[in-house]
Amino acid sequence: MRSIAILHPGGAGAAIGAGLRAGFHLAAADVYRRLEEFGDAAEPPPVDEVKAALLHRP
């Protein structure tokens, strides 16, 4: 799984330069952060677990 670090401040300029809206890198980092528990899973996680992780508000 990609590192969340690439989606922070240094990556912002690249995202905007690629035509993505400002804030895209922050939203992408949030998604990666919410899914990082599944990064080393040997099997794909159940959809319900992924859905719960994405919808969880810290």
DOSELUM-772924 format. One record per residue (C-alpha): x, y, z; residue in one letter. Coordinates in Angstrom, 1 decimal. Layout:
X Y Z A
...
This chain:
0.0 0.0 0.0 M
1.3 3.5 -0.7 R
2.6 5.6 2.0 S
0.4 8.3 3.4 I
3.4 10.6 3.4 A
3.4 11.0 -0.3 I
-0.1 12.5 -0.1 L
0.9 15.4 2.3 H
2.2 18.9 1.6 P
4.9 18.0 -1.0 G
2.3 16.0 -3.0 G
-0.2 18.9 -3.0 A
1.6 20.8 -5.7 G
1.8 17.7 -7.9 A
-1.9 17.0 -7.5 A
-2.9 20.6 -8.3 I
-0.4 20.6 -11.2 G
-2.1 17.5 -12.6 A
-5.4 19.3 -12.7 G
-6.9 17.9 -9.4 L
-8.7 20.2 -7.1 R
-7.0 21.7 -4.0 A
-7.6 19.4 -1.1 G
-7.5 16.3 -3.2 F
-4.3 15.1 -1.5 H
-5.9 15.6 2.0 L
-8.9 13.5 1.1 A
-6.7 10.8 -0.4 A
-4.6 10.8 2.7 A
-7.7 10.4 4.8 D
-8.9 7.4 2.8 V
-5.4 5.7 3.0 Y
-5.3 6.4 6.8 R
-8.7 4.8 7.3 R
-7.7 1.7 5.2 L
-4.2 1.3 6.5 E
-5.2 -1.6 8.9 E
-5.9 -3.7 5.8 F
-2.5 -3.0 4.2 G
-0.7 -6.2 5.1 D
-3.8 -8.5 5.0 A
-3.1 -11.9 3.4 A
-6.7 -12.0 2.1 E
-9.0 -9.2 0.9 P
-11.0 -8.0 3.9 P
-14.8 -8.4 4.0 P
-16.6 -5.5 2.3 V
-18.5 -4.7 5.5 D
-15.2 -4.2 7.3 E
-13.9 -1.9 4.6 V
-17.1 0.0 4.5 K
-17.1 0.5 8.3 A
-13.4 1.7 8.2 A
-14.2 4.2 5.5 L
-17.3 5.5 7.3 L
-15.7 5.7 10.7 H
-15.2 9.3 11.9 R
-12.3 9.6 14.4 P
